[in-house]
């Protein structure tokens, strides 16, 4: 007998995954990016400017997009390549929000957690 699905949680950043610093509103994964991978706040900002909407809307793949970005001047001499940046970003941006999980666990007991990051 299969278990019935009792609840489905859709994650908008900050619900299932803790992605923001509550006091500053900034993404947690960026806090140590300069020390960890050598990219400045400006370089990270450029990564997610205009063209990133094409990733969100499925017009271009995540890796294809970042490979193009990392071929441009601001990144030519960076310590990381596109694949390393994406790995850093997604690894650091996957902190489970234990407060949310605790509330859901109290109500439903069994939790299956799945995410599809780009």
C-alpha positions as CSV (number, residue, x, y, z in Angstrom):
1,X,0.0,0.0,0.0
2,X,1.4,3.4,-1.0
3,X,1.4,6.3,1.4
4,X,-1.1,9.1,0.6
5,X,0.3,12.6,-0.1
6,X,-1.0,14.8,2.7
7,X,0.8,18.1,1.8
8,X,2.9,19.6,-1.0
9,X,5.1,22.5,-0.2
10,X,6.2,24.8,-3.0
11,X,9.4,26.5,-2.2
12,X,9.7,30.2,-2.8
13,X,13.2,31.0,-1.6
14,X,13.1,31.3,2.1
15,X,10.3,28.8,2.8
16,X,11.8,25.3,2.7
17,X,15.3,26.5,2.0
18,X,16.8,29.3,4.1
19,X,18.3,31.5,1.5
20,X,18.2,35.0,3.0
21,X,19.9,36.7,6.0
22,X,16.8,37.9,7.9
23,X,18.5,41.0,9.2
24,X,20.0,42.2,5.9
25,X,17.7,40.5,3.3
26,X,20.8,39.4,1.4
27,X,21.4,35.9,0.0
28,X,23.3,33.8,2.5
29,X,25.4,32.1,-0.1
30,X,27.0,35.4,-1.1
31,X,28.2,36.3,2.4
32,X,31.6,34.6,2.0
33,X,31.8,34.3,-1.8
34,X,34.6,36.8,-2.1
35,X,36.8,34.9,0.4
36,X,35.8,31.5,-0.9
37,X,35.9,31.9,-4.7
38,X,37.3,35.4,-5.2
39,X,34.3,37.0,-6.9
40,X,33.3,40.5,-6.0
41,X,29.8,41.6,-5.3
42,X,29.8,43.4,-8.6
43,X,30.9,40.3,-10.5
44,X,28.2,38.2,-8.8
45,X,25.6,40.9,-9.6
46,X,26.5,40.9,-13.3
47,X,25.9,37.1,-13.3
48,X,22.3,37.6,-12.4
49,X,21.5,40.7,-14.5
50,X,19.4,40.9,-17.6
51,X,20.3,37.6,-19.3
52,X,19.5,35.4,-16.3
53,X,15.8,35.7,-17.0
54,X,16.5,33.5,-20.0
55,X,17.6,30.7,-17.6
56,X,14.5,31.2,-15.4
57,X,12.2,31.1,-18.4
58,X,13.9,28.0,-19.9
59,X,15.3,29.8,-23.0
60,X,18.8,28.8,-22.2
61,X,20.3,26.2,-19.9
62,X,22.0,27.2,-16.7
63,X,25.5,26.0,-17.6
64,X,25.3,27.3,-21.1
65,X,24.3,30.8,-19.7
66,X,27.1,30.8,-17.1
67,X,29.7,29.6,-19.6
68,X,28.9,32.6,-21.8
69,X,29.0,34.9,-18.8
70,X,32.4,33.6,-17.6
71,X,33.9,34.2,-21.1
72,X,33.4,37.9,-20.7
73,X,36.0,40.4,-19.4
74,X,35.0,40.6,-15.7
75,X,35.6,36.9,-15.3
76,X,38.6,36.1,-17.6
77,X,41.0,36.1,-14.7
78,X,38.8,34.8,-11.9
79,X,39.8,31.9,-9.7
80,X,36.7,29.9,-10.7
81,X,35.1,28.8,-14.0
82,X,31.4,28.6,-14.7
83,X,31.0,25.1,-13.4
84,X,32.8,25.9,-10.2
85,X,30.7,29.0,-9.7
86,X,27.4,27.2,-10.2
87,X,28.5,24.4,-7.9
88,X,29.4,26.9,-5.2
89,X,26.1,28.8,-5.6
90,X,23.8,25.8,-5.5
91,X,25.7,24.1,-2.7
92,X,25.7,27.2,-0.5
93,X,22.1,28.0,-1.4
94,X,20.6,24.7,-0.2
95,X,20.3,25.2,3.5
96,X,17.2,23.6,4.7
97,X,15.0,25.9,6.8
98,X,14.7,23.7,9.9
99,X,12.0,25.9,11.4
100,X,9.7,25.1,8.5
101,X,10.5,21.4,8.5
102,X,9.8,21.2,12.2
103,X,6.3,22.7,11.7
104,X,5.5,20.4,8.8
105,X,7.0,17.4,10.7
106,X,4.7,18.0,13.7
107,X,1.7,17.9,11.4
108,X,2.5,15.3,8.8
109,X,5.3,13.2,10.4
110,X,6.9,11.8,7.1
111,X,8.6,14.4,4.9
112,X,9.9,13.8,1.4
113,X,12.0,16.8,0.4
114,X,12.9,17.3,-3.3
115,X,14.3,20.4,-5.1
116,X,15.2,21.1,-8.6
117,X,17.8,23.7,-8.8
118,X,18.8,24.9,-12.2
